[in-house]
Amino acid sequence: LVEEIKINIPKELNFEEEANNGDKCRKLLKRFGESVVIPEIVRDLSSKRVLTMSFEPGCLISDNETIREQGVSTKDVARLLTA
C-alpha cells in the first residue's frame, strides 16, 4: 500500500495530469450528450499546481435529494451510468 501511495500521490497532486484525466473523462462520457457535463479545463490558467475549470451548475452524481428536486429520476440516472 505504501508503494502504491508513493507512486500515485505525486500523480494526484500534478494538476496537469488531472487536466489530462478530465479531458479523457469528457471524451468517454461524450456519448451521453448533454445529460452529463464535464467542466472544460482552462489550460491557459492551469499548471502543475493550479487546475482551472469552467463552472457548471448542477449537483454531484451522489446527491440524490437534489437530483429528485430537479425532477430527475434517480433510476434514470442509474440507467444512464450503466448503459
C-alpha positions as CSV (number, residue, x, y, z in Angstrom):
1,L,0.0,0.0,0.0
2,V,2.8,2.4,0.9
3,E,4.5,1.8,-2.5
4,E,1.2,2.4,-4.3
5,I,0.7,5.7,-2.4
6,K,4.3,6.8,-3.3
7,I,3.5,6.3,-6.9
8,N,0.0,7.7,-7.0
9,I,0.1,10.7,-4.7
10,P,2.5,12.7,-6.9
11,K,0.3,12.0,-9.9
12,E,-2.8,13.1,-8.0
13,L,-1.1,16.3,-7.0
14,N,0.0,17.1,-10.5
15,F,-2.9,19.1,-11.9
16,E,-1.6,18.9,-15.4
17,E,-2.1,15.1,-15.2
18,E,-5.6,15.7,-13.6
19,A,-6.4,18.1,-16.5
20,N,-5.5,15.3,-19.0
21,N,-7.7,12.9,-17.0
22,G,-10.6,15.4,-17.2
23,D,-10.1,15.5,-21.0
24,K,-10.2,11.7,-21.2
25,C,-13.3,11.6,-19.0
26,R,-15.0,14.1,-21.2
27,K,-14.3,12.1,-24.3
28,L,-15.5,8.9,-22.6
29,L,-18.7,10.5,-21.5
30,K,-19.4,12.4,-24.7
31,R,-21.8,9.6,-25.8
32,F,-24.3,10.8,-23.1
33,G,-24.7,14.1,-24.9
34,E,-26.0,16.9,-22.7
35,S,-27.1,14.6,-20.0
36,V,-23.6,14.5,-18.4
37,V,-21.5,17.7,-18.2
38,I,-17.8,17.6,-17.5
39,P,-16.2,21.1,-16.8
40,E,-13.8,22.4,-19.5
41,I,-10.2,22.8,-18.5
42,V,-8.8,26.3,-18.9
43,R,-5.3,25.4,-19.9
44,D,-4.0,29.0,-20.1
45,L,-4.9,29.4,-16.4
46,S,-3.8,25.9,-15.2
47,S,-0.4,24.5,-14.2
48,K,1.0,21.6,-12.2
49,R,-0.1,23.3,-9.0
50,V,-3.4,25.0,-10.2
51,L,-6.3,23.5,-12.1
52,T,-8.8,26.0,-13.5
53,M,-12.1,24.7,-14.9
54,S,-15.3,26.1,-16.2
55,F,-18.2,26.4,-13.7
56,E,-21.0,24.1,-14.5
57,P,-24.3,24.4,-12.5
58,G,-25.6,21.1,-11.2
59,C,-25.0,18.6,-8.5
60,L,-22.9,15.7,-7.6
61,I,-24.0,12.4,-9.1
62,S,-24.3,11.1,-5.5
63,D,-26.7,13.9,-4.4
64,N,-30.0,12.0,-4.7
65,E,-32.0,14.7,-2.9
66,T,-31.0,17.4,-5.4
67,I,-31.4,15.1,-8.4
68,R,-35.0,14.4,-7.3
69,E,-35.7,18.1,-6.6
70,Q,-34.7,18.8,-10.2
71,G,-37.4,16.4,-11.3
72,V,-34.9,13.7,-12.5
73,S,-35.5,10.1,-11.7
74,T,-32.5,8.5,-9.8
75,K,-33.4,5.3,-11.6
76,D,-32.9,7.1,-15.0
77,V,-29.6,8.4,-13.8
78,A,-28.5,4.9,-12.8
79,R,-29.6,3.5,-16.2
80,L,-27.7,6.2,-17.9
81,L,-24.5,5.4,-16.0
82,T,-24.7,1.7,-16.6
83,A,-25.6,1.9,-20.3
